[in-house]
Amino acid sequence: MHHIEVRDVTLVYDTPGGKVPGVSGVSFALEPSEFLCIVGPSGCGKTTLLNILAGFLAPAVGEIRIGGKAVTGHGLDRGIVFQDFAQLFPWRTALGNVAFGLEMKGVPKEEREAIALKQLELVKLGKFAHAYPHHLSGGMQQRVAIARALAYNPAVLLMDEPFAALDALTRDEMQRLLADVWQATGKTVIYVTHNVAEAVYLADRVIVMTPHPGTVKAEIRVDLPRPRDPLSVEFLEHQKALLRHLTEQAVPA
């Protein structure tokens, strides 16, 4: 049985100007511990699809199943990391932010703080456990957000362009860190990005979406050994193949 099944998912937004298609007839499946990237131009429904997977939006047609169970709302089987640094609570330390979900579950203080510290150490922030978000760089704040999403041990990690606002060097560092964290935890990851090189670096498989309405245009498997070298010929060939799919969809029929 697949870990995640997305079956013919369609969503249409009602706006003052009329109905606007979000995604249409999207179907794919993931195996346990698979890393999937979703790429496509603005307006193709990447974030809409992630919000449906998170349970924040309900599809008009189709369904999503995780571990054989239908998604009917947000649940603790899914951890979520957004792009916005403001996702952290400014009045809580890094440790307090990571422990928040466990606190909401009623985990005793000593136990939740031990779990939170372990997750901070996983993202190489153990020494900053008692720092507040405004004392941390953008990359460090995103590491806290990743640790928080992992702390309550979700089966799936959903990530919506979490490194898009970072500078290029920090983004490269965060990609390497995420690849290490994913391999250490074995989580199933669905990662939305505009960045083709990032998708090739991180993913086992990449889904390319077309806009208006968002549909799946292609699925590309990235058969490259890890850790991946972004300057290798094989890496660049995968990047070119992915770019071809993206640019082809921009050409009028």
BELFEN-V856174 format. One record per residue. N is the residue number from 1. D_CENTER is the distance of its C-alpha to the mean C-alpha in whole Angstrom. Layout:
# BELFEN-V856174
N;D_CENTER, N;D_CENTER
This chain:
# BELFEN-V856174
1;22, 2;19, 3;16, 4;14, 5;16, 6;16, 7;19, 8;21, 9;18, 10;20, 11;20, 12;22, 13;23, 14;26, 15;27, 16;30, 17;31, 18;30, 19;27, 20;24, 21;22, 22;19, 23;18, 24;20, 25;21, 26;17, 27;18, 28;16, 29;15, 30;14, 31;16, 32;15, 33;13, 34;12, 35;9, 36;9, 37;8, 38;9, 39;11, 40;14, 41;17, 42;16, 43;17, 44;16, 45;14, 46;10, 47;10, 48;13, 49;11, 50;8, 51;11, 52;13, 53;11, 54;10, 55;14, 56;15, 57;16, 58;19, 59;19, 60;23, 61;23, 62;21, 63;19, 64;16, 65;17, 66;16, 67;18, 68;21, 69;20, 70;20, 71;17, 72;19, 73;18, 74;15, 75;16, 76;15, 77;14, 78;10, 79;9, 80;7, 81;6, 82;8, 83;10, 84;13, 85;15, 86;17, 87;14, 88;17, 89;20, 90;23, 91;25, 92;24, 93;24, 94;21, 95;22, 96;22, 97;19, 98;18, 99;20, 100;20, 101;18, 102;21, 103;23, 104;23, 105;23, 106;26, 107;26, 108;29, 109;29, 110;30, 111;27, 112;24, 113;25, 114;25, 115;22, 116;20, 117;22, 118;21, 119;18, 120;19, 121;21, 122;18, 123;16, 124;20, 125;20, 126;23, 127;26, 128;24, 129;24, 130;26, 131;25, 132;24, 133;21, 134;24, 135;25, 136;22, 137;20, 138;17, 139;16, 140;17, 141;16, 142;12, 143;13, 144;15, 145;12, 146;10, 147;13, 148;14, 149;11, 150;12, 151;16, 152;16, 153;15, 154;13, 155;13, 156;9, 157;6, 158;4, 159;2, 160;5, 161;7, 162;7, 163;10, 164;12, 165;15, 166;16, 167;19, 168;19, 169;20, 170;18, 171;15, 172;16, 173;17, 174;13, 175;12, 176;15, 177;14, 178;11, 179;12, 180;15, 181;13, 182;11, 183;15, 184;17, 185;15, 186;14, 187;11, 188;10, 189;6, 190;5, 191;3, 192;6, 193;8, 194;12, 195;13, 196;15, 197;16, 198;12, 199;11, 200;14, 201;14, 202;11, 203;11, 204;14, 205;13, 206;13, 207;13, 208;15, 209;16, 210;19, 211;20, 212;22, 213;21, 214;18, 215;18, 216;17, 217;20, 218;19, 219;17, 220;18, 221;18, 222;17, 223;20, 224;20, 225;21, 226;19, 227;19, 228;19, 229;22, 230;21, 231;24, 232;25, 233;27, 234;25, 235;21, 236;23, 237;24, 238;21, 239;20, 240;23, 241;22, 242;19, 243;20, 244;23, 245;21, 246;20, 247;23, 248;25, 249;23, 250;25, 251;28, 252;30, 253;32
